[in-house]
């Protein structure tokens, strides 16, 4: 399961919002959003979590816990279980890599995978 800071970032990016735009929607400074998206940063209050969920159209449950439907009005069959072992990042570095990979458009993903596989073949 992803950590809260990562879900906040995923929600913001999924809504195609900048940190400044999310901050404005929630009613906080951009630096607060930056802190919420840091691994060692501050955690938002429950009220701010609710505002983030509304602003980014994600469910409060998913944002707060990582479980349930991610997107409001989504398909219930797309619920996120507590842990998806095949997609679970085992450390912060893997999580960063996975988030960066998922943010790339599909045409750029395959060359990146080929590159990483080539690196591992040499190791």
Residue pairs with C-beta under 8 A, 6 or more apart in sequence:
1 66
1 67
1 82
1 83
1 84
1 88
2 10
2 66
2 89
2 95
3 39
3 95
4 36
4 43
4 63
4 64
5 36
5 37
5 38
5 39
5 41
6 95
6 99
7 58
7 62
7 63
7 66
8 33
8 36
8 37
8 44
8 52
8 63
9 37
9 99
10 99
11 52
11 53
11 56
11 58
11 63
12 18
12 19
12 22
12 33
12 37
12 52
12 56
13 103
14 56
14 58
14 71
15 22
15 55
15 56
15 57
15 58
17 25
17 55
17 56
19 30
19 33
19 34
19 37
20 30
20 33
22 33
22 52
22 55
22 56
23 29
23 30
23 32
23 33
25 51
25 55
26 32
26 33
26 48
26 51
26 52
26 55
27 51
28 48
32 42
32 44
32 48
34 41
35 41
35 42
36 42
36 43
36 44
36 48
39 92
44 52
46 64
49 60
49 63
49 64
50 60
52 58
52 63
53 59
53 60
53 63
56 63
57 71
57 72
58 70
58 71
58 72
59 68
59 69
59 70
59 71
59 72
59 74
61 67
61 68
61 69
62 68
62 69
62 70
62 80
66 80
66 82
67 79
67 80
67 81
67 82
68 79
68 80
69 75
69 76
69 78
69 79
69 80
70 78
70 80
87 98
89 95
89 97
89 98
101 109
101 112
104 112
